[in-house]
Every structure is written in C-alpha cells, then in structure tokens.
C-alpha cells in the first residue's frame, strides 16, 4: 500500500479536512470548484486505499453539498465524484450514500427558495 504508516494517514486526514471543510465551505466559487476536482482525483486514483475508504462518507457528503453549487462545472464534477464514491465504496457505504442523497433531495425540494424558483420556472414555461 502507498499509505502505510500513521504519518501518511494523518497527512491524508489533514488534507481531506482542509479540502472538505476550509476550501469548500468557506472558500469562493473557484476554491469550491478546485476542491471538488481534488476530491474527484483522490477518489478516482486513491479510492482503493483503506484510509480513503475510512473517509468516504465525509467525501460523499462534500460532493452532495456541491450538487447545489451555482457553477455548472462544479455540479458536474461533484456528480462524477459521487459516481466514483459509489464505485469504490463498500455496500454499507453505498447504502449510506443512498440515504444521504435522498435526504438532500427532499431537503432541497422542500426549501422555500426552491419552491419559489420552481414556481417561477413553471410560470415561464407556461408563457411559451
């Protein structure tokens, strides 16, 4: 394994914390986009490592949060990231991912801002 000792695991943990917490939640749109690309690469090329498998739920949660980003490229990258998480994840992680996605979708659809946006879009479509 590439990551074989506690120092490597600690480094990966710090890296993921920086990406998932600092850059995605507190950064600007370019920081979120680049963080999403970093996470996608980590999952795609290192997803088989135990230390990444242990953090997969945290990574999945970050990708889910980015699905509602204003930047279309970030949203597309996040959806690819979720697909990769699902592919490298174990059955238990995939079940948790399903639950998280469902909760996120229900939460998004029931928010006031979304219903206003859906109503506005519906009115615009009716005018065509």
Number of C-alpha atoms within 10 A of each C-alpha: 7 7 15 11 9 10 10 13 15 12 12 17 16 12 12 20 15 14 22 22 13 14 19 23 16 11 14 10 16 13 16 22 23 16 24 29 18 15 22 24 14 17 25 17 11 16 21 14 15 14 18 22 19 14 14 22 18 15 24 28 16 22 27 21 15 22 19 14 16 10 14 12 13 23 20 15 20 27 19 17 26 23 17 18 24 18 14 20 21 12 11 8 18 18 12 13 21 12 12 16 16 12 12 17 13 11 11 14 13 11 10 10 11 13 13 11 11 13 12 12 12 11 11 10 9 8 7 5
